[in-house]
């Protein structure tokens, strides 16, 4: 998947994209569909891997449904790239028509308490768009993994649009925590994607399996008594998106800072349910198999 992204973000691609912005939207979607079907059939190994990963985690889905979800996954990822590379330049002109937002009052209510708020979400839909949406309304900060040469051009687009991000691969972890705490103390909004994986993350449970997930949301909430608002964004139709903010989760009322592991797993249950809501729009189907730990090891 990363190699596929690199091919469309390098070379002469950016020179061509400015012209694609002017083609009619229905034609753009048809173009995305055709490209996605070519990729679906040409990328045999990737197609089989995505299907296999879906089959392992979405155990309640019949085989026919999983094949449809796999095909749709290729389409959704193609449209996301089209949106980022081509449509994002006009976000500020058409934002009111792009997003159908529900539950945003939860953010405003929590900010009225003066402790800041954490928006917690998975990589579902066009998460770049959703962060941009928040930055237009609130003092917002996020953490991104920009060390990948394939993904950096995508991050750079939104950085140039004023979307601030702390680079996990460049900024020391202690400094990231310090800046996030200070931002929350100033009643800011922190946008954190909770389904990253790194081998140095703390042990956790996700989809009933042993893995490792970030501790940042749980740690910031427990230590600073900061509310967490789960958020699910996804493409509803064509280039339109739904953004749903859920009622705040107050981890610090249930868990102590020494119970961070339990708090992380509670948040991961939210992630799992949100992924299952729109499974074909979850980014990590192409490599989720790499994050499971051997539970049979002593």
C-alpha positions in Angstrom: 0.0 0.0 0.0 2.8 2.4 0.9 4.5 1.7 -2.5 1.2 2.4 -4.2 0.9 5.7 -2.4 4.4 6.7 -3.3 3.8 6.1 -7.0 1.0 8.7 -7.1 2.7 11.3 -4.9 6.1 11.4 -6.7 7.4 12.1 -10.2 5.2 14.3 -12.4 2.0 13.5 -10.6 1.6 16.8 -8.7 1.9 18.7 -12.0 -1.0 16.7 -13.5 -3.3 16.9 -10.4 -3.9 20.6 -10.7 -5.7 19.9 -14.0 -7.7 17.0 -12.6 -9.4 19.4 -10.2 -11.4 20.9 -13.0 -13.1 17.7 -14.3 -16.7 17.2 -13.2 -17.2 15.4 -9.9 -19.2 12.4 -11.4 -16.4 11.9 -13.9 -13.8 12.1 -11.2 -15.6 9.4 -9.2 -15.9 7.2 -12.3 -12.2 7.7 -12.8 -11.5 6.6 -9.2 -13.7 3.6 -9.7 -11.9 2.5 -12.8 -8.5 2.9 -11.2 -9.5 1.1 -8.1 -10.8 -1.9 -10.2 -7.5 -2.1 -12.1 -5.6 -2.1 -8.8 -8.0 -4.6 -7.3 -7.3 -7.1 -10.1 -3.7 -6.3 -10.7 -2.6 -6.4 -7.0 -3.3 -10.0 -6.4 -1.1 -10.4 -3.3 -2.5 -7.2 -1.7 -6.1 -8.2 -2.6 -5.7 -11.6 -1.0 -4.0 -10.1 2.1 -6.8 -7.6 2.7 -9.4 -10.3 2.3 -7.6 -12.6 4.6 -7.3 -9.9 7.3 -10.9 -9.0 7.0 -11.9 -12.7 7.3 -9.9 -13.1 10.5 -11.3 -10.0 12.2 -14.8 -9.7 10.8 -15.8 -13.2 11.7 -19.5 -12.5 11.5 -19.3 -11.5 7.8 -20.1 -14.2 5.1 -17.5 -14.7 2.3 -19.5 -12.9 -0.3 -19.8 -9.8 1.9 -16.0 -9.9 2.6 -15.3 -10.0 -1.1 -17.5 -6.9 -1.6 -15.8 -5.1 1.3 -12.4 -6.0 -0.1 -13.3 -4.5 -3.5 -14.8 -1.5 -1.8 -11.6 -1.0 0.2 -9.6 -0.4 -3.0 -12.2 2.1 -4.2 -12.3 4.0 -0.8 -8.5 4.3 -0.7 -8.4 5.5 -4.3 -11.0 8.2 -3.5 -9.1 9.3 -0.3 -6.0 9.8 -2.4 -7.9 11.8 -5.0 -9.4 13.9 -2.3 -6.1 14.7 -0.6 -4.1 15.3 -3.8 -6.7 17.1 -5.8 -9.8 18.2 -3.8 -8.1 19.4 -0.7 -7.1 22.7 -2.3 -10.7 23.8 -2.3 -11.7 22.6 1.1 -12.1 26.1 2.5 -14.5 27.0 -0.3 -16.9 24.1 -0.1 -16.5 22.9 3.5 -20.2 23.4 4.3 -21.2 20.9 1.6 -18.5 18.4 2.4 -19.4 17.4 6.0 -22.5 16.4 7.8 -21.5 16.8 11.5 -23.3 15.4 14.5 -22.5 15.7 18.2 -20.1 18.7 17.9 -21.9 20.2 20.9 -20.0 17.7 23.1 -16.8 19.4 22.2 -18.1 22.9 23.0 -19.6 21.7 26.3 -16.3 20.2 27.5 -14.3 23.2 26.4 -16.5 25.3 28.5 -15.1 23.4 31.5 -11.6 24.7 30.6 -9.6 21.4 30.7 -9.3 20.9 27.0 -10.5 17.8 25.2 -9.1 14.8 23.3 -10.7 13.7 20.1 -10.0 9.9 19.7 -10.5 8.2 16.4 -9.3 5.4 14.1 -7.9 5.7 10.5 -11.3 5.4 9.0 -12.5 7.6 6.1 -10.5 10.6 5.2 -8.9 11.4 8.6 -6.9 14.2 7.0 -10.1 16.0 6.2 -11.5 15.5 9.7 -8.5 17.0 11.3 -8.6 19.9 8.9 -12.3 20.4 9.9 -11.4 20.6 13.6 -8.5 23.0 13.0 -10.9 25.5 11.4 -12.9 25.7 14.6 -10.6 25.1 17.5 -7.0 25.4 18.6 -6.1 21.9 17.5 -2.9 19.8 17.7 -2.2 16.2 16.6 0.6 13.7 16.4 1.6 12.2 13.1 4.2 9.6 11.9 5.8 11.5 9.1 9.0 9.4 8.9 7.6 7.5 5.9 8.8 9.0 2.6 5.7 7.6 1.0 3.3 9.4 3.3 5.2 12.7 3.9 3.8 14.4 0.7 0.3 13.8 2.0 1.1 15.3 5.4 2.9 18.2 3.8 -0.3 19.2 1.9 -2.2 19.7 5.1 0.8 21.2 6.9 0.8 23.9 4.2 -2.9 24.4 4.9 -2.1 25.3 8.5 -2.8 21.9 10.2 -0.2 21.6 13.0 1.3 18.2 13.8 4.0 16.9 16.1 6.2 14.4 14.2 6.4 11.2 16.2 9.4 10.1 14.2 11.4 13.3 14.8 10.2 14.9 18.1 11.3 13.1 21.3 8.5 11.4 23.1 9.0 13.4 26.2 8.7 16.6 24.2 5.5 15.4 22.5 3.9 14.7 25.9 5.0 18.0 27.2 3.5 20.0 24.3 0.3 18.0 24.3 -0.2 18.6 28.1 0.5 22.3 27.7 -1.9 22.5 24.8 -4.7 20.8 26.8 -3.9 23.0 29.8 -4.6 26.0 27.5 -8.0 24.5 26.8 -7.0 23.2 23.4 -8.2 20.2 21.3 -5.9 17.3 20.8 -6.7 15.0 17.9 -5.3 11.5 18.3 -5.6 8.4 16.0 -5.5 5.5 18.4 -4.9 2.6 16.0 -1.2 3.2 15.2 1.1 0.2 15.8 4.7 0.3 16.9 6.6 -2.6 18.6 7.6 -0.2 21.4 4.0 0.7 22.3 2.6 -0.8 25.5 0.8 -4.2 25.3 -2.9 -4.0 24.7 -5.9 -5.9 23.3 -7.5 -5.1 20.0 -10.1 -7.3 18.2 -9.6 -9.8 21.0 -5.9 -10.2 20.2 -2.7 -9.3 21.9 -1.0 -6.3 20.2 0.5 -2.9 21.0 -1.3 0.4 20.8 -0.5 4.0 21.7 -0.8 5.0 25.4 -1.1 8.8 24.8 -4.8 9.3 25.0 -5.2 7.2 28.1 -2.2 8.8 29.8 -3.2 12.3 29.0 -6.8 11.7 30.2 -5.9 9.9 33.4 -3.1 12.3 34.5 -4.8 15.5 33.5 -8.4 14.5 34.1 -9.2 15.4 30.4 -12.3 14.1 28.8 -12.1 12.0 25.6 -14.6 12.3 22.8 -14.7 9.3 20.4 -15.1 10.4 16.8 -16.0 8.4 13.7 -15.7 10.0 10.3 -16.4 8.2 7.0 -17.4 8.9 3.4 -21.2 8.8 3.2 -21.7 9.4 -0.5 -19.5 10.6 -3.3 -17.2 13.3 -1.8 -19.5 14.0 1.2 -18.5 12.8 4.7 -20.3 12.1 8.0 -18.5 13.2 11.2 -20.0 11.8 14.4 -18.8 12.9 17.8 -19.9 10.6 20.7 -20.6 11.4 24.3 -17.4 12.1 26.3 -15.6 9.3 28.0 -14.2 10.1 31.5 -11.5 7.5 32.0 -10.2 9.2 35.1 -13.5 8.6 36.9 -13.1 4.8 36.4 -9.4 4.1 36.3 -6.4 5.5 38.2 -3.1 6.5 36.4 -1.6 3.1 37.5 -4.4 1.4 35.6 -3.4 2.7 32.2 -3.5 -0.7 30.6 -7.2 -1.1 31.4 -8.0 2.4 30.2 -6.2 1.7 26.9 -8.2 -1.5 26.3 -11.4 0.4 27.0 -10.5 2.9 24.3 -9.5 0.1 22.0 -13.1 -1.3 22.3 -14.3 2.0 20.9 -11.8 1.7 18.0 -12.9 -1.8 17.2 -16.6 -0.8 17.1 -15.9 2.2 14.9 -13.8 0.1 12.5 -16.6 -2.5 12.3 -19.1 0.3 11.5 -17.3 1.2 8.2 -14.9 -1.7 7.7 -14.1 -0.9 4.0 -12.9 2.5 5.0 -10.3 1.4 7.6 -6.8 2.1 6.2 -4.8 -0.7 7.9 -6.4 -3.8 6.4 -3.3 -4.1 4.2 -0.9 -4.8 7.1 -3.0 -5.3 10.3 -1.7 -8.9 10.3 1.8 -7.7 11.2 0.7 -6.3 14.6 -0.5 -9.4 16.4 1.7 -10.9 19.1 2.2 -14.6 19.7 0.0 -15.4 22.6 1.5 -18.9 22.9 4.9 -17.6 23.9 5.9 -18.1 27.5 
